[in-house]
Amino acid sequence: MTQYSMYNILEKKKHRQALQDDEIQFVIQEMMDDTIKDYQIAAFLMACYCQGMDDAETAALTDAMLYSGKTLSFSEKNIVDKHSTGGIGDKTSFILAPIASACGVKVPMIAGRGLGFTGGTVDKVEAIPGFNTDLTLEQFEKRLIENNIVLMGQTDEIAPADKKIYALRDVTATIDSIPLITASIMSKKLAEGANGIVLDIKVGNGAFMRDMEQASELAKSINATAKRFKKKSACLLTNMSQPLGQAVGHSLEIIECIETLKGKGPKDLTEISVELAAHMIVLAEVCESIDQARDMATQAIANGSALQEFKKLIAAQEGNDQVVENYDLLPLASEKTQVLASQDGTIHEFVTDQIGFQCTELGGGRKVKSDKIDYGVGFIFHKKLGEQVKKGEELLTIYHNKDQQDLVAKISERMSYEYVTVKKEPLEMPQTIYKVIH
């Protein structure tokens, strides 16, 4: 490969000049060889974020990240994965993957940790005692074939370049870039051997895509990349203007997922999980009709087969599957504080991203790469947009530790007066799923 200068590449990108394929390959290769420093990669990410990347650059970055490690390939058509762009209380993977598996789909999940104000799938599932996400590629492949469902964190084998970049994006405010998101998602999904990909693109003030235009642009980029690799894809644009479900926080969200698999979950969480699973079932060619797939997904919850798939996943990855029946086995903070409504009215707005940041303040997220997650803290919201509330009624419950009383007092005030807005006027209940882009 031609030897380039990282300084010249940064200078070129700074002035909005398109980088050549070899230049992008050079950046990724030098990063993998530890020849360039984190601060130079951070500068590269910020330059790409601020100046953008065209379709050719996005394709080159995706390819460089994809082939930075090993790749898997399966002949079976029924290997389909799902990815979400992330949001507050977004926990659908633990519901839709068991549903899809129960319906005959093989689901390979290579998941990430938290980014910015959003929680990460790997962090959440590690709240289950003993659950092991540190698998080799050989173990990942074997368990997918044998069990239909497997979940692991990023390793040095699959898209290792993304693993490095992913961590830096989290702490350099370069998360919400369509080219960087596309390259990150697709390098992992293509490397894991999925033949179909369903993407849940969150839209709203609790998502990285704040409006429909941005979200549609990302869907177009994802679908174009899938088409380039001859993979089937579907992008669902879904509402993230309020926490999904009621729970925010790792153990609390695992409990809510299990309750949903038992048929007792919140309406919005159940609806979106079933819909995503249905699209996976169709892409896997288990059935032709989305209506039929939706019925299959709903039945998998009703007959308990999806719950059994989740239990099987936990046991296969060394976790304590008794958590399905005994929630006391999960780490939960010892203290609970109620936040009460300050007036009568209707829930009009959640400042959803700030709710995510407040969970991080409690210890439920990372401010720097080395921070450890407190699985037991979080929130349970008792009201949704458009619902009525009376003064003094519970808006939410904060789960926290004994030594966090001062912080909790501040969070309670912010929630009551800033982050959850109550008005006298009625508000129509928002839709959960906006549209599907194939």
C-alpha positions as a printed NumPy array, in Angstrom:
array([[  0.   ,   0.   ,   0.   ],
       [  1.242,   3.502,  -0.808],
       [  2.555,   5.291,   2.284],
       [  0.404,   8.292,   3.089],
       [  0.731,  10.989,   5.705],
       [ -1.936,  11.106,   8.407],
       [ -1.356,  14.85 ,   8.666],
       [ -2.045,  15.324,   4.951],
       [ -5.161,  13.157,   5.123],
       [ -6.506,  15.251,   8.006],
       [ -5.626,  18.444,   6.163],
       [ -7.395,  17.196,   3.046],
       [-10.527,  16.162,   4.93 ],
       [-10.544,  19.395,   6.912],
       [-10.981,  21.258,   3.614],
       [-13.882,  19.011,   2.549],
       [-11.89 ,  17.142,  -0.094],
       [-12.947,  13.549,  -0.787],
       [-10.52 ,  10.876,   0.341],
       [ -9.468,   8.074,  -1.989],
       [-10.105,   4.422,  -1.163],
       [ -6.396,   3.827,  -0.487],
       [ -6.228,   6.785,   1.898],
       [ -9.113,   5.449,   3.975],
       [ -7.615,   1.963,   3.91 ],
       [ -4.319,   3.491,   5.091],
       [ -6.021,   5.166,   8.081],
       [ -7.708,   1.941,   9.189],
       [ -4.61 ,  -0.205,   8.644],
       [ -2.348,   2.209,  10.517],
       [ -4.854,   2.325,  13.363],
       [ -4.89 ,  -1.478,  13.548],
       [ -1.082,  -1.521,  13.564],
       [ -1.049,   1.072,  16.392],
       [  1.095,   3.294,  14.207],
       [ -1.165,   6.296,  14.673],
       [ -2.47 ,   7.534,  17.996],
       [ -5.992,   7.77 ,  19.379],
       [ -5.914,  11.556,  19.143],
       [ -5.258,  11.331,  15.396],
       [ -8.149,   8.895,  14.916],
       [-10.309,  11.216,  17.029],
       [ -9.324,  14.092,  14.728],
       [-10.142,  11.953,  11.688],
       [-13.572,  11.09 ,  13.095],
       [-14.324,  14.731,  13.868],
       [-13.224,  15.798,  10.382],
       [-15.484,  13.154,   8.82 ],
       [-18.312,  14.21 ,  11.112],
       [-18.017,  17.931,  10.375],
       [-17.178,  17.755,   6.662],
       [-19.185,  14.659,   5.768],
       [-18.309,  11.694,   3.561],
       [-19.7  ,  10.962,   0.111],
       [-21.06 ,   7.568,  -0.979],
       [-17.693,   6.367,  -2.268],
       [-15.931,   7.316,   0.981],
       [-18.651,   5.621,   3.043],
       [-18.273,   2.453,   0.961],
       [-14.478,   2.532,   1.328],
       [-14.687,   3.021,   5.092],
       [-17.229,   0.177,   5.423],
       [-15.001,  -2.163,   3.392],
       [-11.85 ,  -1.242,   5.317],
       [-13.571,  -1.865,   8.642],
       [-15.268,  -5.055,   7.436],
       [-12.037,  -6.629,   6.223],
       [ -9.979,  -5.495,   9.214],
       [-10.762,  -8.913,  10.707],
       [-12.284, -12.262,   9.834],
       [-15.635, -12.723,   8.112],
       [-18.212, -15.485,   8.262],
       [-20.361, -16.774,   5.428],
       [-23.414, -19.021,   5.643],
       [-25.396, -20.59 ,   2.84 ],
       [-28.658, -20.677,   4.852],
       [-31.145, -17.995,   3.822],
       [-32.692, -17.863,   7.288],
       [-29.754, -16.1  ,   9.   ],
       [-31.043, -12.61 ,   9.743],
       [-29.951, -10.016,  12.297],
       [-31.357,  -6.767,  13.563],
       [-29.632,  -3.571,  14.58 ],
       [-30.925,  -0.485,  16.332],
       [-29.431,   2.996,  16.177],
       [-30.116,   3.207,  19.891],
       [-32.399,   5.092,  22.194],
       [-33.54 ,   5.435,  25.779],
       [-34.985,   2.182,  27.066],
       [-34.302,   0.467,  23.736],
       [-34.186,  -3.195,  24.687],
       [-35.934,  -4.896,  21.788],
       [-33.065,  -7.284,  20.923],
       [-33.819,  -9.433,  23.963],
       [-37.433,  -9.79 ,  22.829],
       [-37.357,  -9.957,  19.035],
       [-34.375, -12.313,  18.772],
       [-36.048, -15.059,  20.855],
       [-39.308, -14.474,  18.947],
       [-37.572, -14.794,  15.575],
       [-35.612, -17.836,  16.75 ],
       [-38.817, -19.53 ,  17.894],
       [-40.194, -18.926,  14.382],
       [-37.29 , -20.564,  12.55 ],
       [-34.85 , -17.687,  12.072],
       [-31.185, -18.042,  12.992],
       [-30.136, -14.811,  14.733],
       [-26.429, -13.885,  14.964],
       [-25.979, -10.893,  17.265],
       [-22.671,  -9.075,  17.532],
       [-23.612,  -6.191,  19.765],
       [-21.968,  -3.092,  21.158],
       [-21.774,  -1.255,  24.438],
       [-23.385,   2.061,  25.306],
       [-22.878,   5.108,  23.102],
       [-23.409,   8.624,  24.438],
       [-26.741,   8.849,  26.229],
       [-27.935,   5.403,  25.053],
       [-27.426,   2.044,  26.719],
       [-25.672,  -0.85 ,  24.992],
       [-26.994,  -4.362,  24.343],
       [-23.846,  -6.017,  25.694],
       [-23.891,  -3.917,  28.871],
       [-27.551,  -4.763,  29.471],
       [-27.282,  -8.51 ,  28.986],
       [-24.237,  -8.638,  31.269],
       [-26.565,  -7.647,  34.109],
       [-27.616, -11.325,  34.011],
       [-25.251, -13.131,  36.413],
       [-22.649, -15.171,  34.563],
       [-23.773, -14.239,  31.038],
       [-20.695, -14.472,  28.828],
       [-20.471, -12.246,  25.751],
       [-16.734, -12.881,  25.319],
       [-16.925, -15.605,  22.677],
       [-14.464, -16.635,  20.009],
       [-15.615, -16.574,  16.408],
       [-15.569, -20.378,  16.384],
       [-17.844, -20.483,  19.448],
       [-20.127, -17.868,  17.903],
       [-20.515, -19.883,  14.691],
       [-21.04 , -23.188,  16.517],
       [-23.711, -21.795,  18.846],
       [-25.563, -20.115,  16.016],
       [-25.84 , -23.387,  14.121],
       [-26.765, -25.426,  17.21 ],
       [-29.04 , -23.008,  19.101],
       [-30.352, -20.656,  16.363],
       [-29.456, -17.647,  18.501],
       [-26.209, -16.232,  19.886],
       [-25.058, -12.888,  21.29 ],
       [-21.512, -11.704,  21.696],
       [-19.623,  -8.451,  22.058],
       [-17.205,  -7.164,  19.498],
       [-13.909,  -9.028,  19.431],
       [-10.541,  -8.632,  17.789],
       [-11.717, -11.119,  15.162],
       [-14.899,  -9.482,  13.817],
       [-14.534,  -5.923,  12.503],
       [-11.879,  -5.037,  15.091],
       [-11.443,  -1.616,  13.511],
       [-15.023,  -0.81 ,  14.421],
       [-14.39 ,  -1.878,  18.014],
       [-11.665,   0.756,  18.323],
       [-13.591,   3.446,  16.49 ],
       [-16.829,   2.674,  18.344],
       [-15.229,   3.414,  21.712],
       [-13.737,   6.68 ,  20.441],
       [-17.001,   7.858,  18.872],
       [-18.643,   7.485,  22.277],
       [-16.317,   9.998,  23.941],
       [-15.66 ,  12.415,  21.046],
       [-19.251,  13.478,  20.229],
       [-19.033,  11.918,  16.753],
       [-21.842,   9.415,  17.163],
       [-24.588,  10.87 ,  14.98 ],
       [-22.803,  10.773,  11.627],
       [-24.595,   8.835,   8.881],
       [-21.385,   7.609,   7.157],
       [-19.836,   6.556,  10.483],
       [-23.059,   4.856,  11.593],
       [-23.372,   3.053,   8.25 ],
       [-19.789,   1.8  ,   8.328],
       [-20.088,   0.711,  11.958],
       [-23.352,  -1.186,  11.575],
       [-22.67 ,  -2.793,   8.235],
       [-19.067,  -3.828,   8.908],
       [-20.312,  -5.893,  11.87 ],
       [-23.438,  -7.28 ,  10.24 ],
       [-21.675,  -8.244,   7.023],
       [-18.767,  -9.806,   8.912],
       [-21.05 , -11.988,  11.041],
       [-22.503, -13.595,   7.912],
       [-26.112, -12.409,   8.14 ],
       [-27.987, -12.785,   4.855],
       [-30.668, -10.313,   5.884],
       [-30.576,  -7.223,   8.066],
       [-33.463,  -5.41 ,   9.758],
       [-32.58 ,  -1.951,  11.011],
       [-34.522,  -0.078,  13.664],
       [-33.791,   3.606,  13.049],
       [-34.911,   5.645,  16.03 ],
       [-36.299,   9.132,  15.345],
       [-36.782,  11.857,  17.928],
       [-35.146,  13.705,  20.803],
       [-33.931,  10.469,  22.363],
       [-32.18 ,   9.294,  19.206],
       [-29.153,  10.274,  17.141],
       [-31.478,  10.849,  14.174],
       [-33.608,  13.799,  15.306],
       [-35.95 ,  14.05 ,  12.319],
       [-37.468,  11.956,   9.536],
       [-35.2  ,  13.452,   6.884],
       [-32.046,  12.34 ,   8.707],
       [-33.515,   8.933,   9.454],
       [-34.576,   8.384,   5.844],
       [-31.085,   9.348,   4.664],
       [-29.564,   6.745,   6.992],
       [-32.048,   4.122,   5.755],
       [-31.038,   4.89 ,   2.183],
       [-27.348,   4.535,   3.078],
       [-27.883,   1.221,   4.899],
       [-30.024,  -0.243,   2.12 ],
       [-27.51 ,   0.844,  -0.532],
       [-24.706,  -0.903,   1.361],
       [-26.794,  -4.062,   1.805],
       [-27.607,  -4.067,  -1.905],
       [-23.931,  -3.658,  -2.785],
       [-23.239,  -6.897,  -0.888],
       [-26.372,  -8.617,  -2.257],
       [-28.023,  -8.785,   1.17 ],
       [-31.726,  -8.307,   1.919],
       [-32.642,  -5.415,   4.203],
       [-35.525,  -3.5  ,   5.719],
       [-35.331,  -0.272,   7.706],
       [-38.064,   0.65 ,  10.172],
       [-38.296,   4.268,  11.314],
       [-39.609,   4.235,  14.882],
       [-40.527,   6.765,  17.549],
       [-37.933,   7.778,  20.131],
       [-39.587,  10.912,  21.525],
       [-40.073,   9.138,  24.853],
       [-38.44 ,   6.189,  26.638],
       [-39.368,   2.889,  24.978],
       [-41.416,   0.841,  27.414],
       [-41.23 ,   1.946,  31.022],
       [-37.767,   0.85 ,  32.177],
       [-34.443,   2.648,  31.714],
       [-31.422,   0.949,  33.27 ],
       [-29.803,  -2.421,  32.761],
       [-31.424,  -4.827,  35.238],
       [-34.733,  -2.981,  35.041],
       [-34.76 ,  -3.385,  31.259],
       [-33.934,  -7.105,  31.433],
       [-36.903,  -7.576,  33.784],
       [-39.15 ,  -5.659,  31.393],
       [-38.008,  -7.83 ,  28.477],
       [-38.821, -11.016,  30.359],
       [-42.232,  -9.62 ,  31.288],
       [-42.813,  -8.792,  27.614],
       [-41.893, -12.333,  26.59 ],
       [-44.44 , -13.495,  29.167],
       [-47.067, -11.409,  27.376],
       [-47.189,  -8.704,  30.057],
       [-45.009,  -6.02 ,  28.49 ],
       [-45.812,  -2.369,  27.718],
       [-47.838,  -1.815,  24.568],
       [-45.215,   0.189,  22.64 ],
       [-42.355,  -2.194,  23.449],
       [-44.435,  -5.223,  22.491],
       [-45.628,  -3.642,  19.242],
       [-42.197,  -2.671,  17.978],
       [-40.579,  -5.965,  19.032],
       [-43.235,  -8.005,  17.209],
       [-42.985,  -5.816,  14.105],
       [-39.186,  -6.045,  13.917],
       [-39.319,  -9.809,  14.461],
       [-41.956, -10.12 ,  11.72 ],
       [-39.683,  -8.39 ,   9.2  ],
       [-36.851, -10.728,  10.201],
       [-39.147, -13.706,   9.604],
       [-40.02 , -12.431,   6.117],
       [-36.378, -11.71 ,   5.173],
       [-35.509, -15.23 ,   6.367],
       [-38.126, -16.536,   3.903],
       [-39.917, -18.449,   6.638],
       [-43.117, -16.986,   5.198],
       [-44.006, -14.527,   2.455],
       [-46.523, -12.205,   4.093],
       [-45.735,  -9.643,   6.798],
       [-49.219, -10.254,   8.217],
       [-48.519, -13.968,   8.521],
       [-45.114, -13.243,  10.07 ],
       [-46.723, -10.866,  12.559],
       [-49.175, -13.599,  13.568],
       [-46.307, -16.067,  14.   ],
       [-44.406, -13.603,  16.193],
       [-47.443, -12.886,  18.345],
       [-48.105, -16.611,  18.754],
       [-44.483, -17.221,  19.842],
       [-45.108, -14.949,  22.811],
       [-48.531, -16.41 ,  23.553],
       [-47.384, -20.055,  23.584],
       [-44.216, -19.378,  25.592],
       [-41.781, -20.565,  22.907],
       [-40.051, -17.168,  22.655],
       [-39.475, -17.085,  26.419],
       [-37.949, -20.564,  26.235],
       [-35.607, -19.369,  23.469],
       [-34.43 , -16.521,  25.707],
       [-33.894, -18.921,  28.58 ],
       [-31.956, -21.233,  26.24 ],
       [-29.769, -18.319,  25.106],
       [-28.924, -17.41 ,  28.721],
       [-28.023, -20.997,  29.645],
       [-25.962, -21.522,  26.482],
       [-23.838, -18.509,  27.351],
       [-23.205, -19.51 ,  30.964],
       [-25.789, -17.171,  32.461],
       [-28.167, -17.997,  35.286],
       [-31.401, -18.766,  33.437],
       [-33.331, -18.751,  36.721],
       [-33.556, -14.96 ,  36.377],
       [-36.52 , -15.637,  34.092],
       [-38.514, -16.65 ,  37.178],
       [-36.568, -14.935,  39.972],
       [-35.759, -11.263,  39.39 ],
       [-34.011, -11.044,  42.753],
       [-31.033, -12.718,  41.072],
       [-30.438,  -9.512,  39.088],
       [-28.452,  -6.646,  40.647],
       [-30.854,  -3.883,  41.684],
       [-30.118,  -0.691,  43.597],
       [-31.321,  -0.8  ,  47.198],
       [-33.134,   2.565,  47.283],
       [-36.218,   3.843,  45.451],
       [-37.367,   7.464,  45.229],
       [-40.694,   8.53 ,  43.729],
       [-40.897,  11.624,  41.522],
       [-44.341,  13.205,  41.686],
       [-46.26 ,  15.369,  39.21 ],
       [-46.259,  19.069,  40.086],
       [-49.68 ,  19.719,  38.503],
       [-52.738,  18.137,  36.892],
       [-52.666,  17.668,  33.142],
       [-51.402,  15.578,  30.233],
       [-47.872,  14.329,  29.57 ],
       [-46.753,  16.473,  26.624],
       [-43.002,  15.959,  26.312],
       [-40.038,  13.962,  27.501],
       [-36.567,  15.45 ,  27.06 ],
       [-35.517,  11.93 ,  26.261],
       [-31.792,  12.332,  25.674],
       [-31.404,  14.106,  29.015],
       [-33.157,  11.191,  30.716],
       [-30.387,   9.003,  29.292],
       [-27.74 ,  11.362,  30.624],
       [-29.372,  11.304,  34.08 ],
       [-29.098,   7.511,  34.076],
       [-25.414,   7.926,  33.275],
       [-25.074,  10.335,  36.221],
       [-26.418,   7.589,  38.488],
       [-23.771,   5.205,  37.125],
       [-25.86 ,   3.492,  34.465],
       [-23.625,   4.699,  31.614],
       [-20.052,   5.703,  30.846],
       [-18.536,   9.19 ,  30.768],
       [-15.126,   7.782,  29.788],
       [-14.138,   4.446,  28.266],
       [-12.847,   3.014,  31.554],
       [-16.026,   3.649,  33.596],
       [-17.756,   0.6  ,  35.049],
       [-21.518,   0.218,  34.697],
       [-23.807,   0.064,  37.723],
       [-26.422,  -2.436,  36.525],
       [-28.838,  -1.747,  39.364],
       [-29.677,   1.937,  38.89 ],
       [-32.268,   3.455,  36.585],
       [-35.831,   4.658,  36.196],
       [-39.31 ,   3.208,  35.872],
       [-41.684,   5.637,  34.134],
       [-45.346,   5.348,  35.11 ],
       [-46.763,   7.644,  32.422],
       [-46.439,   7.938,  28.641],
       [-47.056,  10.775,  26.185],
       [-50.737,  11.69 ,  25.988],
       [-51.647,  10.114,  29.33 ],
       [-53.398,  11.998,  32.124],
       [-51.696,  12.722,  35.44 ],
       [-52.856,  14.337,  38.682],
       [-50.788,  16.575,  40.944],
       [-48.911,  14.418,  43.434],
       [-49.27 ,  11.276,  41.31 ],
       [-46.136,   9.222,  40.582],
       [-44.388,  10.168,  37.326],
       [-41.457,   7.82 ,  37.76 ],
       [-39.427,   5.853,  40.263],
       [-35.657,   6.31 ,  40.571],
       [-33.597,   3.249,  41.558],
       [-30.384,   4.38 ,  43.234],
       [-27.821,   3.657,  45.94 ],
       [-27.822,   4.97 ,  49.513],
       [-24.935,   7.372,  48.971],
       [-26.668,   9.125,  46.04 ],
       [-29.338,  11.092,  47.927],
       [-28.035,  14.539,  46.943],
       [-27.748,  13.545,  43.28 ],
       [-31.204,  11.966,  43.341],
       [-32.697,  15.168,  44.755],
       [-31.278,  17.111,  41.798],
       [-32.437,  14.504,  39.276],
       [-35.925,  14.459,  40.809],
       [-36.237,  18.214,  40.405],
       [-34.985,  18.104,  36.824],
       [-37.401,  15.307,  35.949],
       [-40.4  ,  17.025,  37.511],
       [-39.808,  20.511,  36.106],
       [-37.571,  20.132,  33.028],
       [-37.462,  16.669,  31.506],
       [-41.122,  15.598,  31.811],
       [-43.545,  18.321,  30.694],
       [-47.162,  18.351,  31.897],
       [-49.688,  20.702,  30.247],
       [-53.42 ,  21.299,  30.619],
       [-54.151,  20.689,  26.927],
       [-54.818,  17.12 ,  25.704],
       [-52.303,  15.394,  23.411],
       [-52.93 ,  12.624,  20.911],
       [-51.052,   9.421,  21.624],
       [-48.043,   9.225,  19.264],
       [-47.54 ,   6.362,  16.827],
       [-44.784,   3.865,  17.555],
       [-43.719,   2.952,  13.999],
       [-43.557,   5.677,  11.35 ],
       [-42.713,   3.747,   8.185],
       [-40.728,   0.925,   6.597],
       [-38.125,   1.508,   3.892],
       [-37.004,  -1.576,   1.929]])
